[in-house]
Amino acid sequence: MSDPRVEKLAELLVDYSVKVQPGDKVMVRGSVASLPLVKETYRKVVAAGGHPLVIWQEPEFAEIMLKNGSDDQLQHIPEPTKLIMETYDCMIGLSGSDNTRTLNGVDPARQQMARLAGREITETFMRRSASGEFRWVGTMFPTNAQAQEADMSLSEFEDFVYGACFVDKADPVAEWRKVSAMQQKLVDWLVGKKDVKVKGPNVDMTLSIAGRTFINSDAQKNMPSGEIFTGPVEESVNGWVRFTYPAIYSGREVEGIELRFEDGKVVDATAKKNEAFLISVLDTDPGSRYLGEWAIGTNNGISRFTKSILFDEKIGGTIHMAVGGGYPETGSKNKSSVHWDMICDMRDGGKIWVDDDLFYDSGEFTVL
């Protein structure tokens, strides 16, 4: 018997997140592991009058290319990929994996080469998304592999995922609108502010948000969501941060990351596990040592670490920041083929001041 929550999630993605309209060209990106959600999403796109195209994104294909392809093959971007990113109206990404460690044995230098080759695609995606030409959302279909990563049984993880997306509620859209209204109050308060100071057991940094815009992330791009984010002024970040959770990127887990910034740039980076990989990513291109995103998680319903950034960056009581490319809609000018989110817990005394007003204390907003 199929899980009715899968159909409900597909409906939420199509009708609420990307709002598929008749005639829209819609890429549905999935894998064999996420097939049940791919099928239901395809069905909902058809019902909405859209033109769906399914693209399979299997990690095993990436492993084959990264291990066996020539440099020319590794850097080749297929013309259909460019065409889709330049001309399609919507993208719905449905991740799901039978093995979260498929790429662990790949040479980091090869991954760096592939990232650089995809920079033009990344920039097109960022530009069209910021202008509203390209509507997108990403979510996860719960699998045994990801349940194991989160230290849960599959049924527990399914309950967690569907609960975080509100598809266990009678009216998921109404629930997301409540989140949106709360976050909008924060975003409105931040309009016109300039200076941010962050201090706590794991962070001591300053940055400027002058002329930048905070975005109310209310599940119209990530499902689930629950965060406000911006792109800090690129050369303004100074200080240090110790990320309290492992950071996962390109299938590799890096633990105990500490970064030190001077005039926006990461000038010192260490990690307790996979430090060489961390350095290789930071050295990908000129923008990969600058912050493209600085954000605060607001979703108190996501209370445990799952090793999936889709959920973990939204944990209420945390901040996260991404080295690499920023979202143009925030005013960010940082360009990079990298976008790597890293999370710092603030619930143990972390504070945020904005223009010398206390904005946030130990995981709670003080201005609501």
C-alpha positions in Angstrom: 0.0 0.0 0.0 1.4 3.4 -1.0 2.0 6.1 1.7 -0.6 8.9 1.2 2.0 11.4 2.5 4.0 10.9 -0.7 1.1 12.1 -2.9 0.5 15.0 -0.5 4.2 16.0 -0.6 4.1 15.9 -4.5 1.0 18.1 -4.5 2.7 20.6 -2.1 5.8 20.8 -4.3 3.9 21.3 -7.5 1.1 23.6 -6.4 2.7 25.6 -3.5 6.4 25.6 -4.0 6.9 26.1 -7.7 3.3 26.8 -8.7 3.3 24.9 -12.0 1.1 26.7 -14.6 -0.4 25.3 -17.8 2.4 25.2 -20.4 5.3 25.4 -18.0 8.3 23.3 -18.9 9.2 21.4 -15.7 12.4 19.3 -15.1 11.8 16.6 -12.5 15.2 15.4 -11.2 15.3 12.2 -9.3 16.8 8.8 -8.9 15.8 5.2 -8.6 15.8 5.5 -4.8 13.3 8.4 -5.0 11.1 6.8 -7.7 7.8 6.7 -5.7 8.0 10.5 -5.2 9.1 11.1 -8.8 6.1 9.2 -10.1 3.6 11.2 -7.9 5.3 14.5 -8.8 5.2 13.7 -12.5 1.5 12.9 -12.1 0.8 16.2 -10.3 2.8 18.2 -13.0 0.6 16.6 -15.7 -2.5 17.4 -13.7 -1.4 21.1 -13.4 -1.0 21.3 -17.2 2.8 21.4 -17.2 5.2 19.6 -19.6 7.4 17.3 -17.3 10.8 16.0 -18.2 12.4 13.5 -15.9 16.2 13.6 -15.5 17.9 10.7 -13.6 20.7 11.8 -11.3 22.3 8.6 -10.0 25.4 9.0 -7.8 26.8 5.8 -9.5 27.0 7.7 -12.8 29.0 10.5 -11.1 31.3 7.9 -9.5 32.0 6.2 -12.9 32.8 9.6 -14.6 35.0 10.9 -11.7 37.0 7.7 -11.5 37.3 6.7 -15.1 36.6 9.8 -17.4 39.3 11.8 -19.1 39.8 15.4 -18.1 37.9 16.4 -21.3 35.0 14.1 -20.4 34.9 15.3 -16.8 34.7 19.0 -18.0 32.1 18.4 -20.7 28.7 19.9 -20.0 26.0 18.3 -22.2 24.1 20.7 -24.4 20.7 19.5 -23.1 21.8 20.4 -19.6 22.6 24.0 -20.7 19.4 24.2 -22.7 17.2 23.1 -19.8 18.9 25.5 -17.4 18.5 28.4 -19.9 14.9 27.8 -21.1 12.9 25.7 -18.6 10.4 27.3 -16.2 10.7 25.0 -13.2 12.9 22.4 -11.6 11.8 20.0 -8.9 14.7 18.1 -7.3 13.8 14.9 -5.5 16.9 13.5 -3.8 17.1 10.0 -2.4 20.0 7.6 -2.1 20.7 3.9 -1.4 24.3 4.8 -0.4 25.3 8.1 1.0 29.0 7.3 0.6 29.2 6.5 -3.1 31.7 9.3 -3.8 34.0 8.8 -0.7 36.7 7.1 -2.7 36.9 9.8 -5.4 40.0 12.0 -5.8 39.1 15.5 -4.4 41.0 17.1 -7.3 38.8 15.4 -9.8 35.7 16.7 -8.0 37.2 20.2 -8.0 37.7 20.0 -11.8 34.1 18.9 -12.3 32.8 21.8 -10.0 34.8 24.3 -12.0 33.4 23.0 -15.3 29.9 23.5 -14.0 30.4 27.1 -13.0 28.5 28.6 -16.0 25.5 26.3 -15.2 25.6 27.4 -11.6 25.7 31.1 -12.5 22.8 30.7 -15.0 20.8 28.9 -12.3 21.5 31.7 -9.8 20.7 34.5 -12.2 17.4 33.1 -13.5 16.3 32.1 -10.0 16.9 35.6 -8.7 14.9 37.2 -11.6 12.0 34.8 -11.1 12.4 33.3 -14.5 13.2 29.9 -13.0 11.2 28.5 -10.1 12.7 25.6 -8.2 12.4 23.4 -5.1 14.3 20.6 -3.7 13.3 17.9 -1.2 14.2 14.4 -0.1 12.5 11.1 -0.4 13.3 9.1 2.8 15.4 5.9 2.2 17.0 3.4 4.4 20.5 4.8 3.7 19.5 8.3 4.9 17.6 6.9 7.8 20.8 5.1 8.9 22.7 8.4 8.6 20.2 10.0 10.9 20.3 7.1 13.4 16.7 6.3 12.8 14.6 3.4 11.5 13.1 3.9 8.2 9.6 4.4 9.7 11.0 6.9 12.2 12.8 8.8 9.4 9.7 8.9 7.2 7.7 10.4 10.1 10.5 12.9 10.6 10.6 13.9 6.9 6.9 14.2 6.3 6.4 15.9 9.7 9.1 18.5 8.8 7.3 19.2 5.5 3.9 19.4 7.3 2.3 16.8 5.0 1.1 15.0 8.1 -1.2 18.0 8.7 -4.6 18.6 7.3 -3.5 21.8 5.5 0.2 21.9 4.8 0.0 25.2 2.9 -1.7 26.9 5.9 1.2 25.7 8.1 3.8 27.1 5.8 2.0 30.4 5.6 2.2 30.6 9.4 6.0 30.1 9.2 6.2 32.7 6.4 4.3 35.3 8.5 6.6 34.8 11.5 9.8 35.1 9.4 8.5 38.1 7.5 8.4 40.0 10.8 12.1 39.3 11.2 12.9 40.2 7.6 11.0 43.5 7.9 12.9 44.4 11.1 16.2 43.8 9.3 15.5 46.2 6.4 18.0 49.0 6.3 20.3 47.5 9.0 24.0 47.5 8.5 26.3 45.9 11.0 26.1 42.4 12.6 28.1 41.1 15.5 27.9 37.4 16.4 29.5 36.1 19.6 29.3 32.8 21.5 31.3 29.7 22.6 31.8 28.7 18.9 31.9 32.0 17.1 33.2 35.6 17.3 32.7 37.4 14.0 31.5 40.7 12.5 30.0 41.3 9.1 28.1 43.9 7.1 24.6 43.5 5.7 24.5 47.1 4.4 22.5 47.2 1.1 21.7 43.5 1.3 18.3 41.8 1.5 17.2 39.0 3.9 15.1 36.4 2.2 12.1 34.7 3.9 12.6 31.0 3.1 9.2 29.5 3.5 9.4 26.2 1.6 9.0 27.7 -1.9 12.6 26.7 -2.7 13.6 24.1 -0.1 11.1 21.7 1.3 11.1 21.7 4.3 12.4 25.2 5.1 12.5 27.6 8.0 15.3 30.1 7.7 16.1 33.7 6.9 19.3 34.3 4.9 21.3 37.0 3.1 24.6 37.4 1.4 27.0 39.5 3.5 29.1 42.2 2.0 31.9 40.2 0.6 34.9 41.9 2.2 33.2 42.7 5.5 33.5 39.4 7.3 36.1 39.2 10.1 36.6 36.8 13.0 36.3 33.1 13.4 33.7 30.3 13.7 33.8 26.7 14.8 31.1 24.6 13.2 29.5 22.3 15.7 28.1 19.7 13.3 29.9 17.8 10.5 29.7 19.5 7.1 28.9 17.2 4.2 29.7 18.1 0.6 30.0 16.0 -2.6 29.5 12.9 -0.5 32.2 13.6 2.0 31.9 14.3 5.7 34.2 16.9 7.2 34.2 17.2 11.0 35.5 19.9 13.4 35.8 22.7 10.8 37.2 26.0 12.1 37.5 29.0 9.7 39.1 32.4 10.3 38.2 35.4 8.1 40.1 38.5 7.3 38.4 41.2 5.2 35.9 38.6 4.0 38.4 35.9 3.0 39.0 32.5 4.7 42.7 32.9 5.6 42.9 29.8 7.9 40.9 26.6 7.8 41.3 23.5 9.8 39.3 20.3 10.4 39.6 17.2 12.6 38.5 14.9 9.7 39.0 15.3 6.0 40.9 18.5 6.2 42.6 18.0 2.9 39.2 17.8 1.2 38.1 21.0 3.0 41.1 22.9 1.7 40.6 21.6 -1.9 37.1 22.9 -1.9 38.1 26.3 -0.5 40.7 26.5 -3.3 38.3 25.7 -6.1 38.0 29.2 -7.5 38.5 32.9 -6.3 35.0 33.0 -4.8 35.1 29.8 -2.8 37.0 31.4 0.2 34.3 34.1 0.7 30.8 33.8 2.2 27.9 33.8 -0.2 25.3 33.2 2.4 24.8 33.9 6.1 21.6 32.6 7.7 19.6 31.8 10.8 17.6 28.6 11.2 14.1 29.0 12.6 12.5 25.6 12.4 12.0 24.3 15.9 10.3 21.2 14.6 13.7 20.1 13.3 15.4 19.3 16.6 18.0 16.7 15.7 20.9 16.4 13.4 20.4 14.1 10.4 23.5 14.6 8.3 21.3 16.1 5.5 21.8 19.8 5.0 18.3 20.1 3.7 17.0 19.6 7.2 20.0 20.5 9.4 20.5 24.1 8.2 17.0 24.8 9.3 17.4 23.6 12.9 16.0 26.3 15.3 18.7 27.7 17.4 21.5 27.5 14.8 23.1 29.8 12.3 24.7 28.6 9.1 26.9 30.1 6.5 28.0 29.0 3.0 31.4 29.5 1.5 31.1 30.1 -2.3 28.4 31.4 -4.5 25.7 33.8 -3.2 22.1 34.3 -4.2 21.8 37.4 -6.4 18.4 38.2 -4.9 20.1 38.9 -1.6 22.5 41.4 -3.2 25.4 39.0 -3.0 28.1 39.6 -5.6 30.1 36.5 -4.8 30.4 34.0 -7.6 31.7 30.5 -7.3 31.0 26.9 -8.4 30.9 26.1 -4.7 28.1 26.6 -2.3 28.8 24.7 0.9 26.6 25.2 4.0 28.1 24.8 7.5 26.2 24.9 10.8 27.0 26.4 14.2 24.8 25.9 17.2 23.9 29.1 19.1 21.7 27.6 21.9 24.5 27.6 24.5 24.8 31.4 24.9 25.3 32.6 21.3 24.2 36.1 20.7 23.6 38.3 17.6 23.6 42.1 17.7 22.4 44.1 14.7 23.4 47.8 14.7 24.1 47.3 18.4 20.6 46.1 19.2 20.4 42.5 20.6 18.5 40.6 17.9 19.0 37.0 19.1 20.0 35.3 22.3 20.7 31.6 22.8 18.5 30.4 20.0 15.6 32.9 20.5 14.8 36.1 18.7 14.5 39.0 21.0 12.6 41.3 18.6 9.4 39.3 18.0 
